[in-house]
Amino acid sequence: MTCPNDMGRGTEVAPTTFEAVVNSYFFNCGGFPDDVGSGFGGLDAKTAANVAKPASTVMFGCAVLTEPRDSKGWHRPKPAGYLLFADTHGEFKTAWQTYDLIW
Ligand SMILES: [Zn+2]
């Protein structure tokens, strides 16, 4: 899937994240990007019934949200984008605001 505002991230050599990894979005499989790994949350191996607070739990989002210090903001001058939560509602957030969510 391609975010229409995909400008790539500083961590990639391709001009867009889609061209780098064939998707402009991340999926919350392993928890918060700075803390990925066993014990840090994420939806890997969980069923919908195992998600305690689906309205607050990140499921999917614009990849730039994982890079709050990136020079490319995609949807705003500073990194910001759209999130889909486990209950399937969407919200717009800055990358820094994702630190307060459940991963
Ligand atoms: Zn986007």
Boltz pocket constraint, residues with backbone or C-beta under 6 A from the ligand:
constraints:
  - pocket:
      binder: B
      contacts: [[A, 3], [A, 4], [A, 5], [A, 6], [A, 62], [A, 74], [A, 75], [A, 80], [A, 81], [A, 82]]
      max_distance: 6.0
